[in-house]
Amino acid sequence: MASIRIHLWTATLCLGLSISVAWAKEDTMAKAKDLFKPLPTKAADIKGNPATPAKTDLGKKLYFDPRLSASYLISCNTCHNIGLGGVDLQETSIGHGWQKGPRNAPTVFNSVYNVAQFWDGRAEDLKAQAKGPMEAPVEMHNTPERVVEVLKSIPGYMQPFKNAFPAEKDPITYDNVAKAIEVFEAGLLTPDSPFDRYLNGNRQALKTKEEEGLSLFINKGCAACHGGINVGGAGYFPFGVAEAPSTEIRPAADTGRFKVTNTSSDNYVFRSPSLRNVALTAPYFHSGKVWKLSEAVAVMGSAQLGIKLNDQETAAISTFLQTLTGKQPKVEYPILPPSSDGTPQPVIK
């Protein structure tokens, strides 16, 4: 009889543990569904700039065309390489005349879901963002006038612009260049990651260790800045809430959003980056000084949350972050229309 009671107690204990584990899993999934949203599979609609196949195709050509730069060497894809997670794998991007830019290039993937563009949010949308690098001396070193002059000198661009903007008598304009690039970039989505499948109700999409990392990510407070559809990108936060990072990781001269607003409360404030595909987009932070994902997680724990994550916690969160890698967009490299005798020569210096 005693033996039977022991077996019954053991069975009851095991059943209780199984139910507790199941409840914990359901609780984690429920929390995740409240904090995050899966990525859609289709491009987002852009207010005032509807997508058409002709406009998207033109935007793709322009995205890959280095003639938008003064040197004819740098395209949008140079710093936001579609084959490399939408980044350039540099600490900070290299621009015109081998100048080193001030900040790391954020990924272009899923960027349409960010609240604004650039680390400091100075561009309100992808259209404004597309213009920035073309005009920046340290990047493409060009002018709106010269961009239009070059494109109008290339006969093969006239019809694609007419197709993309059929209501306009003179469709090759600087604004239309940006609009076409915006539409193309808005379609660079990476859906169907393991985490997306989990958010859609597939409990098997995350392994035990990955789900443990998700639970830590939520319960430690990471999701406060990195939530929503883009797992970040939706707000501005001080870098160094609890503890200032080293001056190598957070250079003293780069005061972030303060340079945009000139408001003291925006000192060292940056837009939180999207963490989607973060395992592909090293190095990390606006300085690009951290190359290991686990190190970036540890830095965020101390700088933002004021806690020291142990090795197991850091590893678990890093493992979860790898489930944010979605299906990468497959884009066929376009054949660009050739220059003409009237096309201005490149400016190298």
Steps between C-alpha positions, in 0.01 A plus 500: 500500500786737587657421164176586322476831689859591402431427134180705511684792665778479240251494213313795645824697543607429141157598370516821702843583363380434145202728549723769652737484203206518258356798685840670494522448125149633449578798721814582298310474174216713634743768615680486165177546307422809707842655444587403141332454164601273211631659184263505202604331179408791273643851475345767716288772343667842496274798549521733202725265304306196379703208374473378141708236324653771278596717796642206694705390199636852453581521869696177477707633211573824685584314821776312320619783275833648620452797267287657770833573666745758372773238459278240329636255756244505781140384479234456769594132495862581588412582861173304516597181323196285430717187499646581843196558717453854369826632649866538396684314781705808585535681831395815318439524128769603253389778268630740237879516477533218756365725772383314809148595603404583857253216564429136428256439212166364628338220305261602224291186555160565660602864545160616378370403846740729687355815653761699304827437320867535603624448855387846601167492314581804289318355196127460550464226240684294239454771238688752713755236590570423134598863437733528800789279383495640146562851635735413787862596419629204700275255315397543134616864478243605244241773447133474399572694182782272392299185576226622267753610236663157499171309482368719217820436306432126506243426226399169650359664810239717328244225439528339846438840660201560268361157590546566872355852495265504200311816601810719499626686193860506629527189720878496556515706816699468819183448699391217271840334539441490874139385461601206280776393737257530792251264338771246421643513852155462654483157342824377653334292771625187674188312614452145624780492757472231769381776734229606252378141483497490880297823515257344253434220749755230411640400840759275339655786303729587792716243671512484880817708526364757255177534695697536822687785334173659393370479857815669630480761224150590618543467875835678522351805325657480153158512334432845646716650223495209258137408449241528227508372146869586450619389844621857542519805278184655645641753746793704628694413815813620679798272442623460856180512706659323796869520420691680228673258261869542429592801287609258229147356475330836559737769366473819701481720188193325359213635706233326293158659466621814677660602169154491340288662771756703695308395812705408805277203586595347161870484590627151405149398397469270197223317320495144623611275215286220369634166619362305208783315325735631770710184476593609145571868560817521708669719606261653750397839638529832318877488550533149357755414766348173621527199270357218714127476559550363850720797589236741369240327720727535804561869428127565475442322829740727687444825308123492461369269771763545770551127544784260439372212294679176578649287223198269484257790472709674236526178299126433525400850387753484214355165397151649494618796291618260231138393450428850368675420171230479236490408134739733323367684194623355172566786262636443151774751425360731234663576166540877510456723195833613353635852521517721192761737357316776683522338842724705733828341593539365855647719771762304689660765718 
